[in-house]
Amino acid sequence: MGIIDECSQCYHQTQDKEIITMADTATNSSNRQKSKEINQLNQSNQINQLNQLNQINQLKNSIKGKDIEIQKLTKKVEEFRTKMIQKDNKINSLENEILILKTNPPSPPPPPSQKIKKSKGLDNIGATCYMNATLQCLSNTKKLEEYFQKKYNNSNNRIMSNEFFNLIKHLFNETDKKPSYSPYSFKEALSKENPLFAGIQANDSKDLINFLLERLHQETNVIKNNININNDIQQQDQTNENLMLKLFLDEFTQKFNSPISNLFYGLLETKSQCKGCNVIKYNFQVYSFLEFPLQQVNQYYYNLGKRPLILQNNKNPDVDLYECFEYYKKIDLMTGDNQMWCNICNKLCDSLYSTLLYSAPNYLIINLNRGKGAVYECNVNFPEQLNVINYLTFTNINTVFDLYAVICHLGPSSMSGHFVAYVRNDNNYKWYLYNDSIVSECTRPNQYKDGMPYILFYRVLKGGPNMPY
């Protein structure tokens, strides 16, 4: 190879190195540019993420504020709904009273010269306020008082009836100028006949009414035949409502004929529908008073979304008496341990069960059950004229009632505290407070705030038979 060729080769090698160096420089510059752009993108993404987090936090705070506003508005809506329901109930009650007063105006007061007949007070002989209040209300039940005053005859086998007769005789004895009577004899007989009322411990007026009405019925019942007239009623075709009613009334008329059954007994109808076969069965039974559990009534309307469970002042909402009748006819699902036997499915089945008021008696007694132990405190709105036509299956008789007596309770428990009675006098249409031995004129009981209404006594405005014979 010559010198020229060597020089040419060196020249080309030098040029190749320069080209490689320039290429490396360009690549490095491009990489730096890309790295810079990546860093800028990362910074931009971080800023965007921070902005998004700030926006999310702002939205959360905004939602939280709106939730608080919604809760406040919901509370106001519930309060408004409760007030509207109470107003509607009062309007309905007033409309019923107006309607009844138009068709059945109260008796006018007697002239000033007419002598007022009213019962004396009863001495408290040791925690007997529950007994005194009960006896005053029953003694001032006009038809019952008239029976014992004019028709009753003493008999050796009528222990409680004899005592009740003697009690009424002393309470309305106008020749005896003493303002009160001591019911020692009645209390002694009561203690012997039922150990529940023995001793000086406090008792419940409801329990005494239940026992006394049953015993007075047994002792004054004209029919002494206790044989089951329709043997095996339960084995009859219970799916036939008319047949079951006829069988029951046949038996009733051949077994019951006393002043108690004629005045205080009404008829209940029960319906049970098996969820397995959908067959409905009917049954009937008598009742001498109705019982409305106030706490369950309020819970029922709370579950329906119609009222709060507790008011803002930590008090229980008011209960309207018509609401109690609505609650009474509700349909219950009997499931779990409460399943009912179906002789068609031949096994225990879930069932729909309801109790209906078939007919009402001439004298309707209502227990506003406040529970035992800690008494459930709430106001009860009850009318002086009660129309139950919407709650009876048989509406040909006894649908409009007039309030004539109330037992009120004051104290922490139905087994303690104090019982008083409010009675409206038949002669002058005025209300009197019977506080054991003290008798004083007062305003009507649903306006009087000393004690909670516990037992209401109503009488039919237009009398009639108490059974749909």
CORCOR-V118680 format. One record per helix or strand of 3 or more residues. SS is the DSSP state (H for helix, E for strand). FROM is the first residue (numbers start at 1). TO is the last residue. If there is no record, write none. Layout:
ss: [SS & SS]
from: [FROM & FROM]
to: [TO & TO]
//
This chain:
ss: [H & H & H & H & H & H & H & H & H & H & E & E & E & H & H & E & H & E & E & E & E & E & H & E & E & E & E & H & E]
from: [3 & 129 & 142 & 159 & 184 & 195 & 205 & 233 & 241 & 259 & 266 & 280 & 290 & 294 & 321 & 332 & 336 & 340 & 347 & 351 & 363 & 385 & 389 & 400 & 418 & 431 & 438 & 445 & 452]
to: [103 & 139 & 150 & 171 & 193 & 197 & 220 & 235 & 253 & 264 & 274 & 287 & 293 & 303 & 328 & 334 & 338 & 342 & 349 & 359 & 369 & 387 & 391 & 410 & 424 & 435 & 442 & 447 & 460]
//
